[in-house]
Amino acid sequence: MDELVQEVSRRTGLSQDQSRSAVEAVLGVLEERLPEPAGSMVDQFAGGQAPQDMAQQAAQGAEGQSGSVMDAVKNVFKS
């Protein structure tokens, strides 16, 4: 997550502490609103898990579920 915090700080000019608070707030909202397995993957991504590992995990977890992860992401901020 440190890399993400640094990137937010660089792009916005916010302090490291402010950037960390912003990142934690956004990740918290995403975790709450995304359906599984996407919700739990937010924390894994922030923790540095490789995207290809997450994609494989999502594909395995999505078997038998209707809709796509992209549909879920699109609906996150509609609530």
CORRA-V31903 format. One record per residue. RES is the residue in one small letter. PHI is phi in degrees with one decimal (* if undefined). PSI is psi in whole degrees, 0 to 359 (999 if undefined). BURIAL is I if it has 9 or more other ideal C-beta (glycine too) atoms within 8 Angstrom, else O. Layout:
[[RES:PHI:PSI:BURIAL] [RES:PHI:PSI:BURIAL]]
This chain:
[[m:*:336:I] [d:-59.5:322:O] [e:-63.6:319:O] [l:-65.7:318:I] [v:-61.3:316:I] [q:-62.9:320:I] [e:-66.6:318:O] [v:-62.8:316:I] [s:-61.7:316:I] [r:-63.3:317:O] [r:-76.8:332:O] [t:-106.0:341:O] [g:81.6:7:O] [l:-74.3:157:O] [s:-67.9:167:O] [q:-60.1:317:O] [d:-64.4:317:O] [q:-65.6:319:I] [s:-65.0:318:I] [r:-61.4:317:I] [s:-62.3:318:O] [a:-65.0:314:I] [v:-62.0:315:I] [e:-62.1:321:O] [a:-65.3:314:O] [v:-64.8:315:O] [l:-61.9:322:I] [g:-61.9:317:O] [v:-63.7:315:I] [l:-61.1:315:I] [e:-59.6:321:I] [e:-70.9:322:O] [r:-95.0:336:I] [l:-79.5:139:I] [p:-73.2:161:O] [e:-71.1:146:O] [p:-88.7:0:I] [a:-63.0:322:I] [g:-59.3:314:I] [s:-72.5:338:I] [m:-73.6:338:I] [v:-59.8:314:I] [d:-65.9:321:I] [q:-63.9:317:I] [f:-62.9:314:I] [a:-64.0:331:I] [g:-82.5:356:O] [g:101.1:11:O] [q:-65.7:142:O] [a:-63.0:136:O] [p:-56.6:323:O] [q:-66.4:326:O] [d:-66.6:320:O] [m:-66.8:321:I] [a:-63.5:318:O] [q:-64.2:318:O] [q:-63.8:319:I] [a:-64.9:317:I] [a:-62.1:319:O] [q:-68.3:321:O] [g:-76.0:338:I] [a:-88.1:354:I] [e:-58.4:128:O] [g:85.2:358:O] [q:-101.3:146:O] [s:-88.0:155:O] [g:83.4:167:O] [s:-114.8:167:O] [v:-62.4:322:O] [m:-62.4:321:O] [d:-60.1:318:O] [a:-64.1:316:I] [v:-63.1:318:I] [k:-61.1:328:O] [n:-87.5:352:O] [v:-57.5:314:I] [f:-95.0:7:O] [k:-77.6:338:O] [s:-72.8:999:O]]
